[in-house]
């Protein structure tokens, strides 16, 4: 009988501790939810301005396409100057997130890696290897002609896939009106 009482007390005590921890986590989540969302919004806005500095505003566009996380119409003085597309592809690691700016005539005008899980140095190797410069000015017809950077082929493939996704999404949206 004594063992049952000890087990019951331990069970109740652990259950109360778990309930308190869950309550603390819920409160923490509630308190930090707004600031985290604002930080994500500011980071996205900064990335959009980085890849398309000529734009003064970015209007979200709804698009349902695998690999496309977000899409924005970039405007300046009320005129559309292009589109910014945030894509997620797979590189050497998982989830390679790229922001691609595309002009109204369908050419790549800017690229920015938003986040990656690549081995340290691979993204820099791709950038210093000239891939980003080679992609600037390409369009849906010519992006396939750009070669990957040697010794960073999976990271290069992630960038190329992200740019292709962005160009396809822009082509889809711009044909819809």
C-alpha positions as CSV (number, residue, x, y, z in Angstrom):
1,X,0.0,0.0,0.0
2,X,2.9,2.3,0.8
3,X,4.4,1.8,-2.7
4,X,1.1,2.8,-4.4
5,X,0.9,6.0,-2.3
6,X,4.5,6.9,-3.2
7,X,3.9,6.2,-6.9
8,X,0.6,8.2,-6.8
9,X,2.4,11.2,-5.2
10,X,5.2,11.1,-7.7
11,X,2.7,10.9,-10.6
12,X,0.7,13.9,-9.4
13,X,3.9,15.9,-8.7
14,X,5.3,15.2,-12.2
15,X,1.9,16.0,-13.8
16,X,1.8,19.3,-12.0
17,X,5.3,20.2,-13.1
18,X,4.6,19.3,-16.7
19,X,1.4,21.4,-16.6
20,X,3.4,24.4,-15.2
21,X,6.1,24.0,-17.9
22,X,3.4,23.8,-20.7
23,X,1.7,26.9,-19.3
24,X,5.1,28.7,-19.2
25,X,5.8,27.7,-22.8
26,X,2.4,28.8,-23.9
27,X,2.8,32.3,-22.3
28,X,6.3,32.6,-23.8
29,X,4.9,31.8,-27.3
30,X,2.1,34.2,-26.9
31,X,4.4,37.0,-25.8
32,X,7.0,36.4,-28.5
33,X,4.7,35.6,-31.4
34,X,4.1,39.3,-32.5
35,X,7.8,40.4,-32.3
36,X,8.9,37.3,-34.2
37,X,6.3,38.0,-37.0
38,X,7.4,41.6,-37.2
39,X,11.1,40.6,-37.4
40,X,10.3,38.1,-40.2
41,X,8.4,40.9,-42.1
42,X,11.3,43.3,-41.7
43,X,13.8,40.7,-42.9
44,X,11.6,39.9,-45.9
45,X,11.2,43.6,-46.7
46,X,15.0,44.1,-46.4
47,X,15.7,41.2,-48.7
48,X,13.2,42.5,-51.2
49,X,14.9,45.9,-51.2
50,X,18.3,44.3,-51.5
51,X,17.4,42.4,-54.7
52,X,15.3,45.1,-56.2
53,X,16.5,48.5,-54.9
54,X,14.6,50.4,-57.6
55,X,11.3,49.4,-56.0
56,X,9.7,51.5,-53.3
57,X,6.8,49.1,-52.4
58,X,6.2,45.3,-52.5
59,X,2.7,44.0,-52.8
60,X,2.1,40.4,-51.9
61,X,0.8,38.1,-54.7
62,X,-1.0,34.9,-54.0
63,X,0.4,32.0,-56.0
64,X,0.0,28.3,-55.3
65,X,3.2,26.7,-56.7
66,X,5.5,24.1,-55.2
67,X,8.7,25.6,-54.0
68,X,7.4,29.2,-54.1
69,X,7.1,30.5,-50.6
70,X,6.2,34.1,-51.2
71,X,5.8,36.5,-54.2
72,X,5.7,40.2,-54.5
73,X,4.9,42.8,-57.2
74,X,7.6,45.5,-56.9
75,X,6.5,49.0,-57.7
76,X,8.0,52.5,-57.9
77,X,5.8,55.6,-58.2
78,X,2.8,53.3,-58.8
79,X,4.4,51.6,-61.8
80,X,5.3,47.9,-61.7
81,X,9.1,47.5,-62.0
82,X,9.3,43.8,-61.5
83,X,8.6,40.9,-59.2
84,X,10.4,39.4,-56.2
85,X,10.0,35.7,-55.5
86,X,11.1,33.8,-52.4
87,X,11.7,30.1,-53.2
88,X,12.8,27.0,-51.3
89,X,14.8,24.3,-53.0
90,X,17.2,21.5,-51.8
91,X,20.9,22.0,-51.9
92,X,23.6,20.0,-50.3
93,X,21.7,20.4,-47.0
94,X,17.9,20.9,-46.8
95,X,15.8,24.1,-47.4
96,X,17.8,26.5,-49.5
97,X,15.8,29.7,-49.5
98,X,16.5,32.2,-52.2
99,X,15.1,35.6,-53.0
100,X,15.1,36.4,-56.8
101,X,14.2,39.7,-58.4
102,X,12.8,39.6,-62.0
103,X,12.3,42.7,-64.1
104,X,9.0,43.3,-66.0
105,X,10.7,42.0,-69.2
106,X,11.4,38.7,-67.4
107,X,15.1,39.0,-66.7
108,X,16.8,38.2,-63.4
109,X,18.1,41.5,-61.8
110,X,19.0,40.4,-58.3
111,X,19.6,37.4,-56.1
112,X,19.9,37.0,-52.3
113,X,20.3,33.8,-50.2
114,X,17.8,34.2,-47.4
115,X,18.7,31.0,-45.5
116,X,20.6,27.8,-46.2
117,X,21.7,24.6,-44.4
118,X,24.7,24.2,-46.7
119,X,28.2,23.2,-45.5
120,X,30.1,26.3,-44.5
121,X,31.7,28.1,-47.4
122,X,29.6,26.6,-50.2
123,X,27.4,29.6,-50.7
124,X,30.4,31.9,-50.7
125,X,32.1,29.5,-53.2
126,X,29.0,29.8,-55.5
127,X,29.0,33.6,-55.2
128,X,32.7,34.0,-55.7
129,X,32.6,31.5,-58.6
130,X,30.4,33.9,-60.5
131,X,27.1,32.1,-60.5
132,X,25.1,35.1,-59.3
133,X,26.7,37.4,-61.9
134,X,26.1,34.8,-64.6
135,X,22.4,34.6,-63.7
136,X,21.8,38.3,-63.8
137,X,20.2,39.1,-67.1
138,X,19.0,35.6,-67.8
139,X,15.4,34.8,-68.5
140,X,13.3,31.6,-68.7
141,X,14.8,30.8,-72.1
142,X,18.5,31.3,-71.2
143,X,18.7,30.3,-67.5
144,X,19.4,26.7,-68.5
145,X,22.6,27.7,-70.2
146,X,24.2,28.8,-67.0
147,X,26.7,26.2,-65.6
148,X,27.1,25.2,-62.0
149,X,30.2,26.2,-60.0
150,X,32.8,23.3,-59.8
151,X,33.1,21.8,-56.3
152,X,29.8,23.3,-55.3
153,X,27.4,21.6,-57.7
154,X,24.6,20.9,-55.3
155,X,24.6,24.4,-53.9
156,X,24.7,25.7,-57.5
157,X,21.8,23.4,-58.4
158,X,19.8,24.8,-55.5
159,X,20.4,28.4,-56.8
160,X,19.6,27.4,-60.4
161,X,16.4,25.6,-59.3
162,X,15.3,28.6,-57.2
163,X,15.8,31.0,-60.1
164,X,14.0,28.7,-62.5
165,X,11.1,28.5,-60.1
166,X,11.0,32.2,-59.7
167,X,11.1,32.8,-63.5
168,X,8.2,30.3,-64.0
169,X,6.2,31.9,-61.2
170,X,6.7,35.4,-62.7
171,X,5.7,34.0,-66.2
172,X,2.6,32.5,-64.7
173,X,1.6,35.7,-62.9
174,X,2.4,38.1,-65.8
175,X,0.4,36.1,-68.3
176,X,-2.6,36.2,-65.9
177,X,-2.5,39.9,-65.9
